[in-house]
């Protein structure tokens, strides 16, 4: 039997975000009327509301590609005097090309239902505009398709979120799911379960739990352990889940994203059943700035967003229609792609076939799993979360130890990242940290490399909470700049907005000097060492010309308010360099057997049986 099946709602309100950033939802502008004599009249009472936005434009090209959608309708339940303009958009020379399908004028004293069927073509976006001629009230607005009810796939969606002492985020999200998903009148309400894996064991189970909301106290085993526990719960719940949607705890989300995900899953074409649905991350500080929807490991060993044009550009402004359309139509041709676990929907059949995550604690667990298990990735404008950006939050334990160790483990255990030389990546970051006198970060590079060389038996029995505390102790302690200047005894001038954040040009002589002396740390001591050089705290670039000949470096945060003072230590440098050479020698002599050991252990390390025992032991 054919039914009207809702695909996605038009968001007409969404709390504070709607008020502060309405351009994500609707664009409002006055209408200029052209008069017969060629003049124009501005009519303030006539306003145009254009819903061709990141959250409300209908992604016709994606729905028709991924789902069995052959017809698209817009339904408006509306009252008032207005004109509605049904529109479509395609990208022409990177500019949106608007098409008007139909215009209709109404004067409705009572609420009436208006249905419009869009042309059956591959127009990128479908949308509509409303031009008011007086008071207007919209009770409902949504896109739907006419489909045989028997053709809908059965979907039982389990959202799995992992939290560690982030009550200010996770508790409001629980209430949002309770009210806006479990309490809605759409099909998802009867086929949704929320699993909150509490790694901090600080949530009240009695206050938060209900039939469809489960809180699971868990040892602190990081994101990898928390999400693996969530996958297990999704596998074992009643009714059994068909999909597990992994989602970070420290995010803001609009429930419509989850509704659209559910509706898409019920209509998914056969060829996309093994794909992951990857939600985009937008910046919580600037909600119109898109950061990533699919990531990848670059051949240099770093993690980047597939849709950003270069490494320096970290965001795209989705308040602009052309940006939304580029994101929806651009398909990057890169290797090593993955969906980050801030919002990633995985078929349960994939988990049953490929197992759970590797026990990597944090960083790279989602990249490894996506490369190992996903057949592809589905993204769509409007399926997203808002997350605090990582700008200015560099911590060496998180950016050196875990990424280097985990990437090496993933490459050997799962046979991925075949075009990446991760030993060169270790060498690169170890070198940057030594040259910028960040000796603790250099030690964390070596510890990550060393723990990889120890093999899988070490990973199996490491106590994650204890290990994480020991690693965190090697993070630098940031201090206010004024306090650092008191220690120095003088004022340090700098412009934090003009610090070098890219590789600096050098001539053959300065390159030779830098290579031979490692920024003055080996060979004859400098006769007249210089003063203080100011550099960026984030440890991603080597500002060679800025630091050359200096004995002291002031590394400052992006806002210029905090920093850390680093001083040259030739003894520490010698110790770390000798340790690095010894580890490289072990790797060279035993690399094949180390890789084979990780590959042989991978099926066990990702099995449900291993994880249940591992979680039990970590809790003891």
C-alpha positions as CSV (number, residue, x, y, z in Angstrom):
1,X,0.0,0.0,0.0
2,X,1.4,3.4,-1.0
3,X,1.9,5.9,1.9
4,X,3.2,9.4,2.3
5,X,6.6,8.8,4.0
6,X,8.3,11.7,5.7
7,X,11.9,12.2,4.7
8,X,12.9,15.3,6.6
9,X,11.3,18.2,8.5
10,X,11.9,21.8,7.7
11,X,13.2,23.3,11.0
12,X,11.2,26.3,11.8
13,X,12.7,26.8,15.3
14,X,15.6,25.3,17.1
15,X,16.1,27.2,20.3
16,X,19.0,29.6,20.9
17,X,20.9,28.5,17.8
18,X,18.0,29.5,15.6
19,X,17.8,32.9,17.2
20,X,21.6,33.5,17.0
21,X,22.3,32.0,13.6
22,X,19.1,32.1,11.6
23,X,21.1,31.9,8.3
24,X,21.5,28.2,8.9
25,X,17.7,27.8,8.8
26,X,16.2,30.6,6.7
27,X,17.2,33.7,4.9
28,X,15.0,36.7,5.3
29,X,15.0,39.8,3.0
30,X,12.6,42.5,1.9
31,X,10.9,42.3,-1.5
32,X,11.4,45.0,-4.1
33,X,8.5,45.4,-6.4
34,X,9.2,46.6,-10.0
35,X,6.5,49.2,-11.0
36,X,5.2,49.6,-14.5
37,X,7.1,52.9,-15.1
38,X,10.4,51.1,-14.4
39,X,10.8,52.3,-10.8
40,X,10.8,50.1,-7.7
41,X,9.0,50.1,-4.4
42,X,10.3,48.7,-1.2
43,X,7.5,46.9,0.7
44,X,8.6,46.4,4.3
45,X,5.4,44.4,5.0
46,X,6.3,42.0,2.3
47,X,9.2,39.7,3.4
48,X,10.8,36.8,1.6
49,X,11.7,33.8,3.7
50,X,14.1,31.5,1.7
51,X,14.6,28.0,3.1
52,X,17.5,27.1,0.8
53,X,20.0,26.8,3.7
54,X,22.4,24.2,5.2
55,X,19.8,22.7,7.5
56,X,16.6,23.2,5.4
57,X,17.4,22.7,1.7
58,X,16.4,19.3,0.6
59,X,19.4,17.3,-0.8
60,X,17.6,15.9,-3.8
61,X,20.8,14.6,-5.4
62,X,21.8,12.6,-2.3
63,X,18.3,11.2,-1.5
64,X,17.8,10.0,-5.0
65,X,21.3,8.5,-5.1
66,X,21.3,6.6,-1.8
67,X,17.6,5.9,-1.2
68,X,14.8,4.4,-3.2
69,X,13.2,7.8,-3.7
70,X,11.5,8.4,-7.1
71,X,9.3,11.3,-6.1
72,X,9.7,14.2,-3.7
73,X,6.9,16.3,-2.3
74,X,6.7,19.3,0.0
75,X,3.9,19.6,2.5
76,X,3.0,22.9,4.1
77,X,0.3,23.2,6.8
78,X,-0.1,27.0,6.8
79,X,-2.5,29.9,7.4
80,X,-2.3,33.5,6.1
81,X,-1.8,35.6,3.0
82,X,1.3,34.7,1.1
83,X,3.0,33.6,-2.1
84,X,5.0,30.3,-2.1
85,X,7.8,29.9,-4.7
86,X,9.0,26.3,-5.3
87,X,12.6,26.4,-6.3
88,X,15.6,24.2,-7.2
89,X,19.3,24.9,-7.3
90,X,22.2,23.5,-9.3
91,X,25.9,24.6,-9.3
92,X,27.1,26.4,-12.3
93,X,30.8,27.5,-12.3
94,X,30.7,27.2,-8.5
95,X,27.7,29.5,-8.2
96,X,24.1,28.4,-7.3
97,X,21.8,28.5,-10.3
98,X,18.2,29.1,-9.2
99,X,15.2,27.5,-11.0
100,X,11.6,28.4,-10.2
101,X,9.3,25.4,-10.7
102,X,6.1,27.1,-9.7
103,X,4.6,30.1,-7.9
104,X,1.2,30.1,-6.1
105,X,-0.6,32.8,-4.1
106,X,-2.9,32.0,-1.2
107,X,-5.2,33.8,1.3
108,X,-6.1,31.2,3.9
109,X,-8.2,32.1,7.0
110,X,-7.7,28.6,8.5
111,X,-4.9,26.1,8.4
112,X,-4.8,24.2,5.1
113,X,-2.5,21.5,3.8
114,X,-0.6,22.4,0.6
115,X,1.2,19.7,-1.3
116,X,3.7,20.2,-4.2
117,X,5.4,17.5,-6.2
118,X,8.9,18.5,-7.6
119,X,10.0,17.5,-11.0
120,X,11.6,14.0,-11.1
121,X,15.2,15.0,-12.0
122,X,18.6,15.3,-10.4
123,X,18.4,18.9,-9.3
124,X,21.0,19.3,-6.5
125,X,18.8,21.1,-3.9
126,X,15.1,21.5,-3.7
127,X,13.7,24.3,-1.7
128,X,10.9,26.9,-1.4
129,X,10.4,30.6,-0.5
130,X,7.5,32.3,1.2
131,X,6.7,35.9,0.5
132,X,4.3,37.3,3.1
133,X,1.4,39.6,2.3
134,X,0.3,39.8,6.0
135,X,0.3,37.6,9.1
136,X,1.6,34.1,8.4
137,X,1.6,30.9,10.5
138,X,3.2,27.6,9.5
139,X,2.2,24.7,11.6
140,X,4.2,22.0,9.7
141,X,6.6,21.9,6.8
142,X,8.3,18.7,5.6
143,X,9.5,16.8,2.5
144,X,8.1,13.4,1.9
145,X,7.9,10.7,-0.7
146,X,5.1,8.3,-1.8
147,X,6.3,4.8,-1.3
148,X,4.9,1.3,-0.9
149,X,4.9,0.6,2.8
150,X,6.2,-2.9,2.2
151,X,9.3,-1.5,0.6
152,X,10.5,0.2,3.9
153,X,13.4,-1.6,5.6
154,X,13.0,-2.5,9.2
155,X,15.4,-0.3,11.2
156,X,16.1,-0.4,15.0
157,X,18.5,2.5,15.7
158,X,20.7,2.5,18.8
159,X,22.5,5.7,19.6
160,X,25.7,5.0,21.6
161,X,27.4,7.9,23.3
162,X,30.5,7.7,25.5
163,X,31.0,10.3,28.3
164,X,33.6,11.1,30.8
165,X,32.4,13.7,33.4
166,X,30.7,15.8,30.7
167,X,27.3,16.2,32.4
168,X,26.8,19.7,31.1
169,X,26.5,18.2,27.6
170,X,25.3,14.7,28.0
171,X,22.4,15.3,30.4
172,X,20.7,18.0,28.1
173,X,21.2,15.6,25.2
174,X,19.5,12.8,27.1
175,X,16.5,15.1,27.8
176,X,16.5,16.2,24.2
177,X,16.3,12.6,22.9
178,X,13.6,11.8,25.5
179,X,11.4,14.8,24.4
180,X,12.1,15.2,20.7
181,X,12.6,11.6,19.5
182,X,11.0,9.2,22.0
183,X,8.2,11.8,22.4
184,X,7.6,12.6,18.7
185,X,4.8,11.1,16.5
186,X,7.2,9.9,13.8
187,X,8.2,6.2,13.2
188,X,11.6,6.6,14.8
189,X,9.9,7.0,18.3
190,X,9.1,3.2,18.4
191,X,12.5,2.1,17.0
192,X,15.1,4.1,19.0
193,X,17.3,3.3,22.0
194,X,19.9,5.5,23.6
195,X,22.9,3.9,25.3
196,X,25.0,6.2,27.5
197,X,28.3,4.6,28.3
198,X,29.6,6.4,31.4
199,X,33.4,6.1,31.5
200,X,33.5,8.5,34.4
201,X,30.9,6.7,36.4
202,X,29.4,10.0,37.6
203,X,25.9,9.8,36.1
204,X,22.9,8.9,38.2
205,X,21.4,5.7,36.6
206,X,18.2,5.9,38.7
207,X,17.5,9.5,37.5
208,X,18.3,9.2,33.9
209,X,17.4,5.6,32.8
210,X,14.2,4.5,31.3
211,X,12.9,1.7,29.0
212,X,14.6,3.2,25.9
213,X,17.4,5.2,27.6
214,X,20.1,3.0,29.2
215,X,23.1,4.2,31.3
216,X,26.0,1.9,31.5
217,X,28.8,2.6,34.1
218,X,32.1,1.7,32.5
219,X,35.8,1.8,33.4
220,X,37.7,4.7,31.8
221,X,38.8,2.9,28.7
222,X,38.6,6.0,26.4
223,X,36.5,6.5,23.3
224,X,37.6,3.1,21.8
225,X,36.4,1.3,24.9
226,X,33.3,3.3,25.5
227,X,32.1,2.9,21.9
228,X,33.0,-0.8,21.8
229,X,30.8,-1.2,25.0
230,X,28.1,0.7,23.2
231,X,28.3,-1.6,20.2
232,X,28.0,-4.6,22.5
233,X,24.9,-3.2,24.1
234,X,23.4,-2.5,20.7
235,X,24.1,-6.1,19.6
236,X,22.5,-7.5,22.8
237,X,19.6,-5.2,23.4
238,X,16.0,-6.3,22.9
239,X,14.9,-5.7,20.2
240,X,18.3,-6.1,18.6
241,X,19.6,-3.0,16.8
242,X,20.1,-2.9,13.1
243,X,22.4,0.1,13.3
244,X,24.6,1.7,16.0
245,X,25.0,5.4,15.8
246,X,28.2,6.4,17.7
247,X,28.2,10.0,19.0
248,X,30.5,12.0,21.2
249,X,29.3,13.3,24.5
250,X,30.5,16.9,24.3
251,X,28.4,17.9,21.4
252,X,25.2,19.8,20.7
253,X,22.8,18.1,18.2
254,X,19.4,18.8,16.7
255,X,17.3,15.6,16.9
256,X,16.3,16.2,13.2
257,X,19.7,14.9,12.2
258,X,18.9,11.5,13.9
259,X,15.4,11.5,12.3
260,X,16.9,12.0,8.9
261,X,19.4,9.3,9.5
262,X,16.7,6.9,10.5
263,X,14.5,7.7,7.5
264,X,17.4,7.3,5.1
265,X,18.2,3.9,6.6
266,X,14.6,2.7,6.0
267,X,14.9,3.5,2.3
268,X,18.6,2.7,1.7
269,X,19.4,1.1,-1.7
270,X,21.0,-2.4,-1.6
271,X,24.4,-1.2,-2.9
272,X,24.8,1.2,0.1
273,X,23.9,-1.2,2.9
274,X,27.5,-1.5,4.0
275,X,28.2,2.2,4.1
276,X,28.6,4.4,7.2
277,X,26.5,7.5,7.5
278,X,29.0,10.2,8.6
279,X,27.6,13.3,10.3
280,X,29.5,16.6,9.8
281,X,31.2,18.5,12.6
282,X,30.3,22.2,12.8
283,X,32.1,24.4,15.3
284,X,30.3,25.1,18.5
285,X,31.9,28.5,18.9
286,X,30.9,29.5,15.3
287,X,27.9,27.3,14.4
288,X,28.0,28.3,10.7
289,X,31.6,27.0,10.2
290,X,31.9,23.4,8.8
291,X,34.9,21.5,9.9
292,X,34.6,17.9,8.5
293,X,32.2,15.2,7.5
294,X,34.7,12.6,6.2
295,X,38.4,12.5,7.2
296,X,41.4,10.8,5.8
297,X,45.0,10.0,6.7
298,X,47.4,12.0,4.5
299,X,50.4,10.3,3.1
300,X,52.5,12.3,5.6
301,X,50.7,10.5,8.5
302,X,48.4,13.4,9.6
303,X,44.6,13.4,9.8
304,X,42.7,15.9,7.7
305,X,39.2,16.7,6.4
306,X,38.6,15.4,2.9
307,X,36.6,18.5,1.7
308,X,38.9,21.3,2.8
309,X,40.9,22.7,-0.1
310,X,44.2,22.9,1.8
311,X,45.8,22.1,5.2
312,X,45.7,25.7,6.3
313,X,42.0,26.2,5.8
314,X,40.2,24.6,8.8
315,X,36.6,25.5,8.1
316,X,34.0,26.3,5.4
317,X,31.2,28.9,6.0
318,X,27.9,27.0,5.4
319,X,25.8,30.2,5.8
320,X,26.7,30.6,2.1
321,X,24.6,28.6,-0.3
322,X,27.5,27.9,-2.7
323,X,29.4,26.3,0.2
324,X,26.5,24.0,1.0
325,X,26.3,23.0,-2.6
326,X,30.0,22.4,-3.0
327,X,30.0,20.2,0.1
328,X,27.1,18.2,-1.3
329,X,28.6,17.7,-4.8
330,X,32.4,17.5,-4.2
331,X,33.8,13.9,-4.1
332,X,37.4,14.0,-2.9
333,X,39.6,11.3,-4.5
334,X,41.8,10.4,-1.5
335,X,42.9,7.2,0.2
336,X,42.5,6.1,3.8
337,X,39.0,7.7,4.4
338,X,37.1,7.3,7.6
339,X,34.1,8.7,9.5
340,X,34.8,10.3,12.9
341,X,32.9,8.9,15.8
342,X,31.4,12.3,16.8
343,X,28.5,11.1,14.6
344,X,28.9,7.8,12.7
345,X,26.1,5.3,12.0
346,X,27.4,1.7,11.5
347,X,25.3,-1.3,10.4
348,X,25.2,-4.0,13.0
349,X,25.9,-6.5,10.3
350,X,29.3,-4.8,9.8
351,X,30.1,-5.1,13.5
352,X,29.2,-8.8,13.4
353,X,31.5,-9.3,10.5
354,X,34.4,-7.1,11.4
355,X,34.3,-7.0,15.2
356,X,34.7,-4.0,17.5
357,X,37.4,-1.3,17.7
358,X,41.0,-2.0,18.6
359,X,41.7,-1.1,22.3
360,X,43.6,2.1,21.4
361,X,42.0,4.3,24.2
362,X,41.6,7.5,22.1
363,X,42.8,9.0,18.8
364,X,42.7,6.9,15.6
365,X,40.2,4.3,16.7
366,X,37.5,5.6,14.4
367,X,40.0,6.0,11.5
368,X,41.2,2.4,11.9
369,X,37.6,1.1,12.0
370,X,36.4,3.1,9.1
371,X,39.4,2.0,6.9
372,X,39.0,-1.6,8.0
373,X,35.2,-2.1,8.0
374,X,33.3,0.6,5.9
375,X,32.4,-0.1,2.3
376,X,31.9,3.7,1.8
377,X,30.6,6.8,3.5
378,X,27.3,8.7,3.1
379,X,27.1,12.4,4.0
380,X,24.3,14.9,3.7
381,X,23.9,18.6,4.5
382,X,21.9,18.9,7.7
383,X,23.1,15.6,9.3
384,X,25.6,17.1,11.7
385,X,26.6,18.0,15.3
386,X,28.2,21.0,16.8
387,X,31.5,20.4,18.6
388,X,34.1,22.5,20.2
389,X,37.0,23.0,17.8
390,X,40.5,21.7,18.7
391,X,42.1,25.0,18.0
392,X,44.5,26.0,20.8
393,X,44.1,22.8,22.8
394,X,47.3,21.1,21.8
395,X,48.4,18.5,24.4
396,X,51.4,16.4,23.6
397,X,49.9,13.2,25.1
398,X,46.9,13.5,22.8
399,X,48.8,14.7,19.7
400,X,52.0,12.7,19.9
401,X,51.8,9.5,21.9
402,X,48.3,8.3,20.9
403,X,48.2,9.2,17.2
404,X,51.7,7.8,16.5
405,X,51.3,4.7,18.6
406,X,47.8,4.0,17.4
407,X,48.5,4.6,13.7
408,X,51.4,2.2,13.8
409,X,49.3,-0.4,15.5
410,X,46.4,0.1,13.0
411,X,48.7,-0.1,10.0
412,X,50.2,-3.4,11.2
413,X,47.2,-5.0,12.7
414,X,44.6,-4.2,10.1
415,X,46.8,-3.8,6.9
416,X,45.6,-0.2,6.2
417,X,47.4,3.0,5.4
418,X,49.6,1.2,2.9
419,X,50.8,4.4,1.2
420,X,51.9,6.0,4.5
421,X,55.4,5.8,5.9
422,X,54.6,6.2,9.6
423,X,58.2,5.7,10.7
424,X,58.9,8.9,8.8
425,X,56.0,10.5,10.6
426,X,57.6,9.6,14.0
427,X,60.9,11.0,12.8
428,X,59.2,14.2,11.6
429,X,57.4,15.0,14.8
430,X,60.2,13.9,17.1
431,X,62.5,16.2,15.2
432,X,60.1,19.2,15.5
433,X,59.8,18.7,19.2
434,X,63.5,18.5,19.8
435,X,64.2,21.6,17.7
436,X,61.6,23.6,19.5
437,X,63.0,22.3,22.9
438,X,59.7,20.5,23.7
439,X,61.6,17.6,25.3
440,X,58.5,16.1,27.0
441,X,56.6,16.0,23.7
442,X,59.7,14.3,22.1
443,X,59.7,11.7,24.9
444,X,56.0,11.1,24.3
445,X,56.8,10.4,20.6
446,X,59.4,7.9,21.6
447,X,57.1,6.3,24.2
448,X,54.4,5.8,21.5
449,X,56.9,4.3,19.2
450,X,58.3,2.1,22.0
451,X,54.9,0.8,23.0
452,X,54.1,-0.2,19.4
453,X,57.4,-2.1,19.3
454,X,56.4,-4.0,22.5
455,X,53.7,-5.7,20.5
456,X,50.1,-6.7,21.3
457,X,50.7,-8.4,24.6
458,X,51.6,-5.1,26.2
459,X,48.5,-3.5,24.8
460,X,46.3,-6.2,26.2
461,X,47.3,-5.7,29.8
462,X,48.1,-2.0,30.0
463,X,46.0,-0.3,32.7
464,X,44.5,2.5,30.7
465,X,43.7,5.0,33.5
466,X,47.1,4.7,35.1
467,X,48.8,5.0,31.7
468,X,46.8,8.0,30.8
469,X,47.8,9.8,34.0
470,X,51.4,9.1,33.4
471,X,51.2,10.4,29.9
472,X,49.3,13.5,31.0
473,X,52.1,14.3,33.5
474,X,54.3,15.0,30.5
475,X,52.0,17.7,29.1
476,X,53.4,21.2,29.4
477,X,51.8,23.5,32.0
478,X,50.5,26.6,30.4
479,X,50.9,29.8,32.4
480,X,49.7,33.4,31.9
481,X,52.1,35.4,29.8
482,X,52.4,38.0,32.6
483,X,53.6,35.3,35.0
484,X,56.2,34.1,32.5
485,X,57.5,37.6,32.0
486,X,57.9,37.9,35.7
487,X,60.1,34.9,35.6
488,X,62.1,36.3,32.8
489,X,62.4,39.7,34.4
490,X,61.4,41.6,31.2
491,X,58.6,42.3,28.8
492,X,58.5,40.2,25.6
493,X,56.9,42.0,22.6
494,X,55.0,39.8,20.1
495,X,51.9,39.8,17.8
496,X,50.2,36.5,18.4
497,X,48.3,36.9,15.1
498,X,51.5,37.1,13.1
499,X,53.4,34.1,14.4
500,X,54.9,31.7,11.8
501,X,52.5,28.8,11.2
502,X,54.0,27.2,8.1
503,X,57.4,26.0,6.9
504,X,59.9,28.8,6.5
505,X,62.2,29.2,3.5
506,X,65.9,28.5,4.1
507,X,69.0,28.7,2.0
508,X,71.5,25.9,1.7
509,X,73.8,27.3,4.4
510,X,71.1,27.7,7.1
511,X,69.7,24.2,6.2
512,X,73.2,22.7,6.7
513,X,73.6,24.5,10.0
514,X,70.2,23.4,11.3
515,X,70.8,19.8,10.2
516,X,74.3,19.6,11.7
517,X,73.5,21.2,15.0
518,X,69.8,20.4,15.6
519,X,69.2,24.1,16.4
520,X,72.4,24.4,18.4
521,X,71.9,21.3,20.5
522,X,74.9,19.3,19.3
523,X,78.4,20.2,18.2
524,X,80.3,23.2,19.6
525,X,78.3,25.4,22.0
526,X,77.3,28.8,20.7
527,X,79.6,31.5,21.9
528,X,76.9,34.2,22.1
529,X,73.4,32.6,22.4
530,X,70.5,34.9,21.5
531,X,67.5,36.0,23.5
532,X,63.9,34.7,23.4
533,X,62.1,33.7,20.3
534,X,58.3,33.6,20.3
535,X,56.6,30.7,18.5
536,X,53.1,29.1,18.3
537,X,52.3,26.6,21.1
538,X,50.7,24.1,18.7
539,X,53.5,21.8,17.7
540,X,52.8,21.3,14.0
541,X,55.4,23.5,12.2
542,X,59.1,24.0,12.4
543,X,59.8,27.8,12.5
544,X,63.5,27.4,11.6
545,X,64.4,31.0,11.0
546,X,62.6,32.2,14.1
547,X,64.3,29.9,16.6
548,X,67.8,29.6,15.1
549,X,70.5,30.6,17.6
550,X,68.1,31.0,20.5
551,X,68.5,29.4,23.9
552,X,65.0,30.2,25.1
553,X,61.6,29.9,23.3
554,X,58.3,31.3,24.4
555,X,55.5,29.1,23.0
556,X,52.2,30.9,23.2
557,X,48.6,29.9,22.5
558,X,46.5,31.2,19.6
559,X,44.9,33.9,21.7
560,X,48.2,35.2,23.0
561,X,47.1,34.9,26.6
562,X,48.9,31.7,27.8
563,X,52.3,30.2,27.1
564,X,55.2,28.1,28.2
565,X,58.8,28.9,28.5
566,X,61.2,26.3,27.0
567,X,65.0,26.4,27.5
568,X,67.7,24.5,25.6
569,X,68.9,21.4,27.4
570,X,71.7,19.7,25.6
571,X,71.9,16.8,28.1
572,X,68.2,16.0,27.6
573,X,68.6,16.3,23.9
574,X,71.5,13.7,23.9
575,X,69.5,11.3,26.0
576,X,66.4,11.5,23.8
577,X,68.5,11.2,20.6
578,X,70.3,8.1,21.8
579,X,67.0,6.5,22.9
580,X,65.5,7.3,19.5
581,X,68.5,5.7,17.7
582,X,68.1,2.6,19.8
583,X,64.4,2.2,19.0
584,X,65.1,2.7,15.3
585,X,67.7,-0.1,15.5
586,X,65.1,-2.4,17.2
587,X,62.5,-1.6,14.5
588,X,65.0,-2.2,11.7
589,X,66.0,-5.6,13.0
590,X,62.5,-6.8,14.1
591,X,59.9,-4.9,12.0
592,X,58.6,-7.9,10.1
593,X,57.9,-10.0,13.2
594,X,56.4,-7.0,15.0
595,X,54.0,-6.4,12.2
596,X,53.1,-10.1,12.0
597,X,52.4,-10.2,15.7
598,X,50.0,-7.3,15.5
599,X,48.3,-8.8,12.4
600,X,47.9,-12.1,14.2
601,X,46.4,-10.5,17.3
602,X,43.9,-8.3,15.5
603,X,41.0,-10.8,15.3
604,X,41.3,-11.4,19.1
605,X,41.7,-7.7,20.0
606,X,38.5,-6.8,18.1
607,X,36.4,-9.7,19.3
608,X,33.4,-9.3,21.7
609,X,34.9,-12.0,23.9
610,X,38.1,-10.1,24.3
611,X,36.4,-6.8,25.0
612,X,34.1,-8.2,27.7
613,X,37.1,-9.6,29.5
614,X,39.1,-6.5,28.9
615,X,36.4,-4.2,30.3
616,X,36.1,-6.5,33.4
617,X,39.8,-6.4,34.0
618,X,40.1,-2.6,33.6
619,X,37.3,-2.2,36.2
620,X,39.2,-4.1,38.8
